[in-house]
Amino acid sequence: ITEEQATNVAQSAASKLSQMGERTKQLGNVIQDPERQKRVILVIVCVALLLDNMLYMVIVPIIPDYLEGLQKAADQEQPAAAPHTNSTNSTIHRAAEGNFDLQIGVLFASKAILQLLVNPLSGTFIDRVGYDIPLFIGLNIMFLSTLTFAFAENYATLFLARSIQGLGSAFADTSGIALIADKFTEESERSKALGIALAFISFGSLVAPPFGGVLYEFAGKQAPFLILACICLTDGVLCLAVLKPFSNRERENMPVGTPIYKLMIDPYIAVVGGALIVCNIPLAFLEPTIANWMEENMNASEWEIGMTWFPAFFPHVLGVYLTVKLAAKYPHLQWFYGAIGMVFIGASSCTVPACKNFGQLMIPLCGICFGIAFVDTALLPTLGFLVDVRHVSVYGSVYAIADISYCVAYALGPVVAGQIVHDLGFVQLNLGMGLANVLYAPALLLLKNVTQMKTSFSERNMLLEDGPTGLYDTIKMEQREKKRKGLCTTIDESGIETFVQRSHSEEESSGGEYA
């Protein structure tokens, strides 16, 4: 009887495994459908961006309190000081407090600083190997960073975890946005897909502090990080299953992307990069300084400080939605939407110091996030379009430049903003940021005629500019020379190549320079 039972169990297990295999195969076939695959890829990228921004902001309510607890525990362990040292106790305490603020500022900025340093390399790497492998690498590094955060018990380990996150973000964020630009080739589709990605970035940044604060209060430090690690692991498995990063041979046929330094000196891309830096400075500089200002000026409670940015999520999503709709209807006005966003940010930033209570403060903060949504949603698709018409349609380096722009603002914020408030004051900081945004807005007029541009060379022609390297390239070069002379090749029925004079109109329509 025992043997029969064992046989039955084995047979049922085998049948279940075969059924699972069939279902997996069917799921694989469904995923391989191009339209469905695009949607799944968008989900994978959006989850990666959500995770990165949640991990970026979830430490805001956790780390200062946790480090303060570690500091107190260390102070209690020290032997009691001798009586004659009491006179210097207050001075030492003040110095330690200043040092503590600096430590937190450096910890917060370390992610953006490392990301800023790695992005030029990650952009080039993405251009060479494709988008899927860097995305998978980035998710793995973020998973490692999240686990390190969960089990870190001192400042050095927390600093390491934060820096590792910057390394992972440089790969995951850039390759994710570039992958969306590559898969969604139509301008309206691309604008919509990038808008959805930006909504996830916003949601991650704004929901993370309350999420982290509540879980830290009731479940301990490890809980929020372990939840994020599980989501990251799931996204990594989905990326491995759908994108198949190590079996994809498409990258062998990828054209060679334009080097990042050439993209940086393109005036149109430089203007977009500058706009992304300037528009993100108010958010990056207010995040580390607004809590102290609220405590001093409006006696804000802990829950009010914790919920400061959460209401701003809704106008951000509204801004993304409006920009996507307007871009679909009036695509030639992308520069104008960006300029409107910068004026919104400037006006809102200038009114922050005038607020007297929590309710009033919500209005300018919502205005800042609404404006940022306009700028980001209008200008990120513009970067992809500029690469399409002025360079080669490989997007790793150009979105690395966008990521560098964000990182400049967020690397400076935690380190510089506090010093500016200390030396000049909170009012002057906000007026300066507001003025910078309003004054930069007219620079976007340079992008006014971008949509009238046409591709001046095909990707293949750009690749052939260095000279032919094989038989196919040699033939193509010869054909190009003949076309320039007004001849084109045709093959008659007997297989003999003949030359036919081309008409003037044909010559013109073969792909001219941009307007």
MORATA-V453977 format. One record per residue. RES is the residue in three letters. D_LAST is the distance of its C-alpha to the last C-alpha in Angstrom with 2 decimals. Layout:
res->[RES	RES]
d_last->[D_LAST	D_LAST]
//
This chain:
res->[ILE	THR	GLU	GLU	GLN	ALA	THR	ASN	VAL	ALA	GLN	SER	ALA	ALA	SER	LYS	LEU	SER	GLN	MET	GLY	GLU	ARG	THR	LYS	GLN	LEU	GLY	ASN	VAL	ILE	GLN	ASP	PRO	GLU	ARG	GLN	LYS	ARG	VAL	ILE	LEU	VAL	ILE	VAL	CYS	VAL	ALA	LEU	LEU	LEU	ASP	ASN	MET	LEU	TYR	MET	VAL	ILE	VAL	PRO	ILE	ILE	PRO	ASP	TYR	LEU	GLU	GLY	LEU	GLN	LYS	ALA	ALA	ASP	GLN	GLU	GLN	PRO	ALA	ALA	ALA	PRO	HIS	THR	ASN	SER	THR	ASN	SER	THR	ILE	HIS	ARG	ALA	ALA	GLU	GLY	ASN	PHE	ASP	LEU	GLN	ILE	GLY	VAL	LEU	PHE	ALA	SER	LYS	ALA	ILE	LEU	GLN	LEU	LEU	VAL	ASN	PRO	LEU	SER	GLY	THR	PHE	ILE	ASP	ARG	VAL	GLY	TYR	ASP	ILE	PRO	LEU	PHE	ILE	GLY	LEU	ASN	ILE	MET	PHE	LEU	SER	THR	LEU	THR	PHE	ALA	PHE	ALA	GLU	ASN	TYR	ALA	THR	LEU	PHE	LEU	ALA	ARG	SER	ILE	GLN	GLY	LEU	GLY	SER	ALA	PHE	ALA	ASP	THR	SER	GLY	ILE	ALA	LEU	ILE	ALA	ASP	LYS	PHE	THR	GLU	GLU	SER	GLU	ARG	SER	LYS	ALA	LEU	GLY	ILE	ALA	LEU	ALA	PHE	ILE	SER	PHE	GLY	SER	LEU	VAL	ALA	PRO	PRO	PHE	GLY	GLY	VAL	LEU	TYR	GLU	PHE	ALA	GLY	LYS	GLN	ALA	PRO	PHE	LEU	ILE	LEU	ALA	CYS	ILE	CYS	LEU	THR	ASP	GLY	VAL	LEU	CYS	LEU	ALA	VAL	LEU	LYS	PRO	PHE	SER	ASN	ARG	GLU	ARG	GLU	ASN	MET	PRO	VAL	GLY	THR	PRO	ILE	TYR	LYS	LEU	MET	ILE	ASP	PRO	TYR	ILE	ALA	VAL	VAL	GLY	GLY	ALA	LEU	ILE	VAL	CYS	ASN	ILE	PRO	LEU	ALA	PHE	LEU	GLU	PRO	THR	ILE	ALA	ASN	TRP	MET	GLU	GLU	ASN	MET	ASN	ALA	SER	GLU	TRP	GLU	ILE	GLY	MET	THR	TRP	PHE	PRO	ALA	PHE	PHE	PRO	HIS	VAL	LEU	GLY	VAL	TYR	LEU	THR	VAL	LYS	LEU	ALA	ALA	LYS	TYR	PRO	HIS	LEU	GLN	TRP	PHE	TYR	GLY	ALA	ILE	GLY	MET	VAL	PHE	ILE	GLY	ALA	SER	SER	CYS	THR	VAL	PRO	ALA	CYS	LYS	ASN	PHE	GLY	GLN	LEU	MET	ILE	PRO	LEU	CYS	GLY	ILE	CYS	PHE	GLY	ILE	ALA	PHE	VAL	ASP	THR	ALA	LEU	LEU	PRO	THR	LEU	GLY	PHE	LEU	VAL	ASP	VAL	ARG	HIS	VAL	SER	VAL	TYR	GLY	SER	VAL	TYR	ALA	ILE	ALA	ASP	ILE	SER	TYR	CYS	VAL	ALA	TYR	ALA	LEU	GLY	PRO	VAL	VAL	ALA	GLY	GLN	ILE	VAL	HIS	ASP	LEU	GLY	PHE	VAL	GLN	LEU	ASN	LEU	GLY	MET	GLY	LEU	ALA	ASN	VAL	LEU	TYR	ALA	PRO	ALA	LEU	LEU	LEU	LEU	LYS	ASN	VAL	THR	GLN	MET	LYS	THR	SER	PHE	SER	GLU	ARG	ASN	MET	LEU	LEU	GLU	ASP	GLY	PRO	THR	GLY	LEU	TYR	ASP	THR	ILE	LYS	MET	GLU	GLN	ARG	GLU	LYS	LYS	ARG	LYS	GLY	LEU	CYS	THR	THR	ILE	ASP	GLU	SER	GLY	ILE	GLU	THR	PHE	VAL	GLN	ARG	SER	HIS	SER	GLU	GLU	GLU	SER	SER	GLY	GLY	GLU	TYR	ALA]
d_last->[84.87	82.85	81.45	80.53	78.74	76.84	75.83	74.69	72.66	71.04	70.25	68.75	66.64	65.43	64.54	62.65	60.72	59.81	58.70	56.54	55.09	54.24	52.64	50.57	49.46	48.54	46.62	44.79	43.87	42.63	40.50	38.96	37.39	33.62	33.17	36.38	35.57	32.31	34.44	37.10	34.61	33.26	36.93	37.68	34.77	35.55	39.22	38.41	36.32	39.10	41.73	40.01	39.60	43.12	44.57	42.67	44.19	47.47	49.17	48.73	52.03	53.79	53.48	54.70	57.77	58.42	58.20	60.47	62.96	62.89	63.43	66.41	67.92	67.63	69.27	72.17	72.82	73.23	76.86	77.98	77.38	80.34	81.45	80.69	76.93	76.64	75.66	72.35	71.47	69.24	67.26	66.75	65.70	63.05	61.72	61.63	59.77	57.08	56.86	56.59	53.58	51.91	52.67	51.05	47.95	47.59	48.23	45.53	42.96	43.84	41.75	38.49	39.35	39.98	36.91	34.85	36.45	36.14	32.54	30.88	33.35	33.12	29.30	29.65	32.63	30.78	27.97	30.78	33.18	31.19	31.53	34.98	37.30	36.01	36.31	39.87	40.74	39.48	41.61	44.63	44.31	43.95	47.07	48.96	47.88	49.04	52.40	52.82	52.28	54.88	57.60	56.83	59.86	58.90	56.11	55.25	54.73	52.61	50.44	50.14	49.17	46.49	45.04	45.14	43.17	40.40	40.32	40.16	37.43	35.19	35.35	35.71	33.19	30.32	30.97	31.54	28.23	26.41	28.46	27.38	23.65	24.46	26.61	24.63	21.31	20.22	18.62	21.42	24.09	22.95	22.88	26.35	27.79	26.73	28.13	31.41	31.54	31.11	33.91	36.16	35.40	36.37	39.43	40.59	40.34	42.05	44.73	45.84	47.95	50.17	50.34	51.42	53.74	55.67	56.13	57.12	59.67	61.29	60.69	60.26	57.53	57.04	56.37	52.71	51.70	53.55	51.88	48.41	49.51	50.55	47.20	45.42	47.72	47.03	43.25	43.72	45.86	43.34	40.57	42.91	43.79	40.35	37.96	40.67	39.10	41.50	41.44	37.71	36.60	32.92	32.01	33.14	30.06	27.62	24.87	25.31	23.41	21.63	24.45	24.78	24.86	21.40	20.07	22.08	20.48	16.88	16.36	14.79	17.71	20.12	19.41	20.06	23.14	24.46	24.17	26.13	28.79	29.27	29.46	32.03	34.23	36.21	37.18	38.00	40.04	41.84	43.03	45.53	46.63	46.87	50.06	52.16	50.87	51.78	55.26	55.92	54.54	55.16	57.76	55.58	57.38	56.38	55.05	52.84	51.35	50.87	49.13	46.94	43.58	44.44	43.73	40.20	39.34	39.23	36.66	34.52	34.56	33.95	30.89	29.53	30.35	28.74	25.46	25.29	26.09	23.62	20.77	21.73	21.70	18.82	16.56	13.80	16.65	17.55	17.22	19.56	22.11	22.27	22.87	25.55	27.16	27.46	29.06	31.43	32.39	32.99	35.16	37.09	37.77	39.23	41.63	43.11	45.88	47.03	48.09	51.86	52.31	50.80	49.66	47.76	46.09	44.59	42.33	40.26	40.21	38.88	36.25	35.15	34.85	33.05	30.43	30.10	29.55	26.60	24.99	25.72	24.81	21.40	20.44	22.02	19.84	16.74	18.07	18.32	14.76	13.54	15.91	14.77	11.10	11.87	15.51	18.22	19.22	22.49	23.06	26.31	25.19	22.45	25.02	27.61	25.59	25.72	29.44	29.97	28.58	31.15	33.85	33.46	34.30	37.11	38.60	38.92	40.18	43.68	44.43	43.00	43.23	47.05	47.40	45.16	47.28	50.42	49.45	47.47	48.14	46.46	45.34	43.55	41.79	40.39	39.42	37.61	35.64	34.82	33.69	31.45	29.60	29.23	28.05	25.45	23.86	21.73	20.11	18.26	16.20	14.06	13.00	12.07	8.27	9.02	9.39	5.96	5.33	6.84	9.77	9.64	13.43	16.05	18.71	21.23	19.37	19.10	22.80	23.59	22.20	25.65	27.38	29.23	32.05	33.62	34.17	31.32	28.82	30.31	29.93	26.26	25.66	27.55	25.56	22.26	23.87	25.15	21.81	20.37	23.43	22.82	25.49	25.65	28.82	30.91	34.31	37.06	40.05	42.15	39.65	38.75	35.18	33.94	30.90	29.13	26.88	23.42	22.04	19.02	17.33	18.14	16.59	13.20	13.50	14.66	11.51	8.68	6.48	3.78	0.00]
//
